Every structure is written in structure tokens, then in C-alpha cells.
């Protein structure tokens, strides 16, 4: 077996705002396996500024994996404990190599029977007019669950925007989620959550910055609005520490981003612990190309969650890889009538 890797820079169609700044490009890496003329491909979707493995020797670690690929998936995963995005890419690559069709990694109704996965429509930060324009578009496109990033513009304006949706649609018609990306201070968070709770929101993601377990524990116990942990999970790699976090903080939900929390194996550890403590969960992509998004979506379809997932980022880039994935009526589909960009895939693999 041989392994190689290639870097790919994804370009946003429009700069996308978060509370950590505006994104114009997204770095990613592809890990390619070759064995007896068969190829497997996985995406190591490092997220600079957020990933636990955003480190200077990232490419050096990919080179090490390529040189030592014959150690096998299990042994390599153990050595990649602190490189969650490479774990994620390695899992995909081995699944892809073993599959008859390199991109059908899990044979579920999502892949084989055109069964959709319900997803949320993501509203990116920007000025109020731009955010309102996005909301209108998502409603026209048939989304019944909308997730809005908050925390980068005036809070009162964000409340007005959310209220404008609630004035038109009640919670039974449109589910609203918000993501603060840690934008609130621990001193103001409860007051802001109390205001947000009047809008019949489903939940808020990561209201305060990660690492403040005591403040977060208090907030989760007192909150009038369900809290979902996101960034809080990043960098916690030992299963005992994962258990300690959820046992201590007791959030209402956690959000799994496989490229940030150790691939499918790491995510499944989090799910097992969350279910032990009766904590809800859903899956979200993290600006992967369609190769990574495809893998996450197929894995998610195995889990049979009944909550809308966060899997609709594939259309954000000008140079994504054409795939059978499509979003229609607020759901993600794997369309068997569409094909992968085999020319680009071939270029990646050779």
C-alpha cells in the first residue's frame, strides 16, 4: 500500500463572517491511498485558528502517516490522538479504499434509496441587511430549521432580526438555533440568554469561550435556553476527560464535528458519554470540501438522529469538488443521477 497527500485551498464565493473574523479561504488536505490499482481518498480538514491540530508540524505529521501507512489504520489512529483532522481523513481513506465505489462509504438509505437528511439553513454574520437577505432565501428554499451566527454585530439588532422571524413564523413552523461562538462574557451570558429565550429558540451554541468549566456548569444549570457545546469539545482527546466534562457541566446538547474531535471514532465516544448522561447531540460539518462532507453525511445517516443536522456547507466555495450531494427543501440528498468530478479526483490521486 502507498499513501500520498495534497494540499487544497478552498475559496469562498463570498467572505463569510464569524465571531472570530471573516473567512475568505479554507485550507484542507487530501490523503490518498493506493493498493493494487485501487484508490481511497480522505479529507484531513484542518481548520486554522480553531483545530486542536493547528500546529507548525501538521504537514510533517501527514508525511509521517504516508511513510508509515502499512502500520494499519488501528495503530495509526493511536498515534494521531492529537491530530483529529488527520484521524478523520485516515478513517475516510481506509473506508474509501475498501469500498467498491470509492465515495459510497456507508450503505444506508441516504446513499442507496435517496432518503434525505434534514439540515439547518446557516445564516452567516454580516450587516443586518445581508443577514436578513440570507434568512429570506433560506425560507424560500424550504428550510424549517435556521441557524444564525450571533455575537459580531450589535446584540439589539440581532434580537430585532430574530424577532422579525418570530413575528412571521412560530416555533412549530420554524426552528431557530443561534451560535455565539463564545462571544458572550461569563458575566453577561445569563442576561443575554434570558432575552434570547423569549424568542422560542431551540438552543444556543457555545455562549461563552471554551475552558471555563465552572462558569459553564453554572450557566447550564440556570439557563432558560438550552445550551449546546461546540468548541468546548475541541482538544479533549482522552475518554476519561470527555466523561468528566459532560458529567461536570451537564449541557443540554453537544455538537459533533468529526474533523475537530477525532473523526468518527472520537465522535462516537462523545455520543456514548452524552447518552449516558441523557444529553442530546447532533452532527455538524466544519467547512470541509464535498469529500469530507460526503463522509460526514453518510456516517450521520447511520446514526438515525431525528434532529436537523448541520451539513449544508458544500455550496460556499467556488472550487469545491462536484459531487452527488444536493440541498433541496431544507434537506441534504445523495442524488444518484449526479456524479463526482472524476477528472479532478484523478488529478488528486496521481
N, C-alpha and C positions, 0 to 999 in steps of 0.2 A: 504494500500500500504506500502511496505517496501523498503528501499534503503540501499545498501552497496557499498563499494568502494574497489578497489585493485590497488596496485602499480605494474607497469611492466617496466623493463629496457630493451630497445631495443638495440641490439648490432650491430654496423656497420660491414659489411663484410670487408670493408677497411676503415681505418681512413680517414675522409672527411674534407678537408681544407676549411676554410672561412677566411675572413679578421679578424675575432675575435678569430681565433685559430683553432686547429684541433679537430674534434669531433670523439670520439670512442664509446660513448654510448649516448642514449637519454632516459630520464625519461618520463614516461607517466602514467596516472591513468585511470582506468575504473570505471564508475558509473553504477551500476546495479539496476534496479527497478524490483520489483515483485508484481504482483497483480492478485489474483485468479488463480495462476498457470501460468500466462503469464509473460514473461520476456522482459525487454527492456534494451539495453546497449548503453552507450555513452562514448566517449573518452575525458577526460579532459587533453589535450595535452600541459601541461606547458612546456615552453622552457627556461631552466635555462640560465641566462645571457642575455636574450632578452625579455621574457614575462614581462608584466606590473605586473602580479601577482606572480612573482618570489620572494616570501616573506616567512619568517620563519613560519608563521602560516597557510601555504597553506593546509596542511593535516587537521588542526583544522577546517578550513572552510569547507572542504569536509565532515568532521564528522558532522558539524552543518547542512549542507544540508541534510545528511542522516537522522538525527534525526527529521528534520522539513519538510520532503518531502511532507507531507499532506497539507502544505500551498498551494501547487499547483504551476505549472510552472510559471504563471504570477507573483505571489508575490515573488517567489524565485529569478527570474530574476532581479527584482528591488533591491533585497538585494545583488546581486552579481555584481553590477556595476563595482567594482574594481577587479573582478576576471574573466576576459574574457574567459580564457580556461575552467573554470567551467561552465560559461554560455553556452559555446559551447557544453560541454558534457551533460549538462542538457537538452538542446534542442534535441539533438540526442536521449537521453534515452527516453524522452516522445514520440518522433516520432516512435521510435523502439517499445515501449510498445503498441502503438496504431495500429501498422501495423500488418497485417495478417502474413506476412513474416517479421521477425524482422530486416532484412537488406535491404528491399525494402522500403525506406523512402519516396520517391517521384516517382510517376508512370509517367515516361516520356519515350520517345522513346529510351533514353540512356539505361534504365533498361529493357523495355519491347520489344524493336524492334532491339536491337543490334546496335543502332546508335552510332558512335564514337564521342568523344570529341577530337578535335585537341589540342595537347600539345607541349610544347617546350622540347627539349632534354637538360638536365642540365649538364654542364661541371664543375666539382669541381676543386678547386685550388690545385696546386701541382707543381712539377717541369715541365718544358716545355714539356719534352718528354711524361710525363704522361697525360698532358692536350691534347697534340696532338693525343695521342692514343685514348683518350675518344672521341675526335671530329671525328676521322676516324670511330669509332664504331657507333656513332650516325648517321653519313651519310649512312653507310651500312644498319642501321636499318630503314632507310626511313624517318628520321626527315627532315622537311623543315623549321623548326624554332629551332635555337640553342641559348641557354642562357649560357654565360660564366661568371663565377665569376672572377673579377679582383681586383687588389689592394694589393695582398700579395707577389707578386714577382716583378721583375724589369719591370717597365712600358714599356720600349722599347721592351723588349722580348714579352710582351703581345701584343703590336702593331704588331710585326713581325708575331706572331701566327695568329692574326686576318687577317692580310694581306694575309697570305698563304691560308686562306679560300676564301677570295675575289678574289684571283688570279685564283681560280678554279670555283667559283660559284658567279654569280652576285646577286644583291638583289632580283631579281624576282625568282631566284632558291632557295636561302637560306636566310631566315630572321635571322639576328643576333641581339641578345639582350645582353647587358652586365649589371652586377650587381656589383657595387663598395662597397656596404655595408658601405657607409660613409667613405671610405678610403682616399679621397682627402681632402686637406685643402681648406678652402674657398678662399685662395689667389691663388692657383694653378688650381682650378677646371675648370675655363673657358678656360684656355690654353689647358688643357688636353681634354676637351670636343671638342675643335676645332680640335685637332689632330684626335680624335676618329670619328668625323663627316665625315672625308674624306673617311671612310671605308663603307659608306652607311649602318650604323647601324639603327635598328628600334628605339632603345631607350636605356637609361642608368638608372638603378635603384639607388636611393639614393646616388648621387655622394659625398655629404658631410654629416657629422654627423647630426643626428636629433637635433632639438631645435634651430637652427639658422635661424629663420624665415626671418629676414631682408636680410641676405646673400642669402638665398634660393630664396626669391622673386626676387632679382636682377639677380640671375643666371637663373631662369626660364624665365625671360623676355629677356635675352640676348643670351641664349643658341642656338647654331646651331644644337643641337642634342636634341630630345625630352627627357624630364626628367619624370621619374615615381617615385612617393613617396611610400615608403615601411615602413621602421622603423619610419618614421615621424608620422605615424598614431597611433602608439602604445602608449597607455596611455591617449589618448584623448577620454573621455567617454561621455561628455555632447554634445548634438547635436548642441548647440549654438557655442561651441568651435570648433567642426568639421567644421561648416559653416565658422567660422572666419578664420581658417587655409586655406581652399581652396579658399575663397574669397580674402585673402591677398596674398597668394603665387602664385596661378594660375598655377599649374603644368600642363603638357600636359597629364599625366596619374596618376592614383593611383592604387595600388595593394592591393587586399583584401585577408588577411589571417584570416579566421574566428576564429581560436583558439587564435589569438593575438589581435583581435579587437572587441570581444564581440559576437562571434558566428554569426549565420545567421541574427539575428535582428540587431546587430551592423553593420554588413557588408552592409545590405540593407539601413541603414541610410546613410552610406558613399556614396553608389551608387546614392541614390536620390539627395544628395547635389552635387555630381560630375556632374550628368547630368544637373542639374540646371545651372551650370557654363560651360557646354559643355566641360567637362574634361572626357577623356576616362578612361577605367578601365579594369582590368582582375583579375582573381582569382588564388591564389597560395596556395598550401598546405605548411605546416611548419614541416616536418619530423614526421607526425603522423604515427601510425600504419595503417594497411589497414582498420580498423574500422573507424577511423577518416577520412581517405582518401576517403572511400566509401561514407560517408555522404557529404563531400565537393563536390565530383564529381557529385552526384545526385542533390544536390542543385544547382550547377553550370549549370547543364543541363536544369534546369527550367528557367534560365536567358536568354538563347538563345543568348549568345555573339558570334560574328563571329571572335574573335581573338583567337589565340592559348593560352591555359591556362597553368598554371604551376603545373601539377598534377601527375607527374611521379616519386614519391619518394618511392613507395612501395617495390621496389626490393633492396633497400640499406641495409636491415637488415637480419641477419642470423636467427632471431627468430620472424619474423613477423607472422601474422595470415593468413593462406591460405584463399584466397577469390576468387570470380569470376572475379576480376579486372585483366586485362592484357593489356600490351602495345604492339601494333603492328603497323608497318608502320607510326610511328610518331603520333599515336592516342591512347587514352585510351578507352577500351571497358569493358562492363559488360557482361561476357560470361555466358549464361545460362547453358552451359554444365559443367561448373565448380561449385564447391560447397564450402561453408565455412567450416573451420575446426571445426566441431560441437563438437568434443571431447574437444578441448581447450576452446571453448565458454562455454561448460557445466561446465568445471572446474572453469572458471571465475565466473559463475553465482551461484555456490554452495559453 
